[in-house]
Amino acid sequence: GQGNLVLIVMEEDDRVTGFINGWIYPDRTTGALTAGEEYWYVDPEARGEGILLASAFIGEARKRGCKLLTFATSIDSYAERLEKFYGHIGMKPIATIYMKEL
């Protein structure tokens, strides 16, 4: 089988210019099969090409039968830009997570 990992790598001239990885799992609330992005990166010189990674991730999620898609961002990680980008691809915010160092 394919397992639960999704890993998509973007290359140009034999050089990695970006990647996205995530997991396929049942949503803890609905049980719906979900593709959740865990990490992704786009080289500064390839910015603007992130849509290709997101599209490939979404396509793989559909191919594997997922009904939900989740992407996350931390507050200090281009949050405003990513919020706009996620909206552009049809996503909406659903939660805020709070953390405290112990």
C-alpha positions in Angstrom: 0.0 0.0 0.0 0.9 3.6 -0.1 0.9 4.1 3.7 -0.1 7.3 5.4 2.7 9.6 4.4 2.4 12.1 1.6 5.7 13.7 0.3 5.9 15.8 -2.7 9.2 17.3 -3.9 9.6 20.2 -6.4 12.9 20.2 -8.4 14.5 22.5 -10.9 17.8 21.7 -12.7 18.4 18.7 -10.3 18.0 20.9 -7.3 15.2 20.7 -4.7 13.4 24.0 -4.7 10.5 23.0 -2.4 8.7 20.2 -0.7 5.5 19.4 1.2 4.8 16.5 3.5 1.8 15.4 5.4 -0.3 12.5 6.6 -3.5 10.7 5.7 -5.6 10.0 8.8 -9.3 9.8 10.0 -10.5 13.2 11.3 -10.8 12.9 15.1 -14.3 14.5 15.1 -16.0 13.3 11.9 -13.9 10.2 11.0 -13.6 11.5 7.5 -10.4 10.6 5.7 -8.2 13.7 5.9 -4.9 14.8 4.4 -3.0 17.1 6.8 0.0 19.1 5.8 2.8 18.9 8.4 5.6 20.9 6.9 6.3 22.6 3.7 9.1 24.8 2.3 9.7 26.8 -0.9 13.1 28.1 -1.7 13.0 32.0 -1.8 14.1 31.9 -5.4 11.1 29.7 -6.2 8.5 31.7 -4.3 5.3 31.9 -6.3 5.6 28.2 -7.2 4.1 27.0 -3.9 0.8 26.7 -5.6 2.2 23.8 -7.6 3.1 22.0 -4.3 -0.3 22.7 -2.8 -2.1 21.5 -6.0 0.0 18.3 -6.1 -0.8 17.7 -2.4 -4.5 18.3 -2.9 -4.4 16.0 -6.0 -2.7 13.2 -4.0 -5.3 13.6 -1.2 -8.1 13.2 -3.7 -6.5 10.2 -5.3 -6.3 8.6 -1.9 -9.9 9.2 -1.2 -9.6 12.1 1.3 -12.7 14.2 2.1 -11.0 16.8 4.2 -7.7 18.8 3.9 -5.9 20.7 6.6 -3.0 23.1 6.4 -1.5 24.9 9.4 0.8 27.8 10.0 2.5 29.2 13.0 2.0 32.9 13.9 5.6 33.7 13.2 5.7 31.9 9.8 4.4 34.3 7.1 0.9 33.9 8.7 -0.7 36.9 6.9 0.6 35.7 3.5 -0.3 32.1 4.1 -3.8 33.1 5.3 -4.3 34.9 2.0 -2.9 31.9 0.0 -5.0 29.4 1.9 -8.1 31.5 1.2 -7.1 31.6 -2.5 -7.2 27.8 -2.7 -10.6 27.6 -1.0 -9.6 26.9 2.6 -10.9 28.7 5.7 -9.6 29.0 9.3 -11.2 26.6 11.8 -9.1 26.7 15.0 -6.5 28.5 17.0 -4.1 26.6 19.1 -2.5 28.1 22.3 0.8 26.9 23.8 2.8 27.6 26.9 6.3 26.5 27.6 6.8 24.5 30.8 
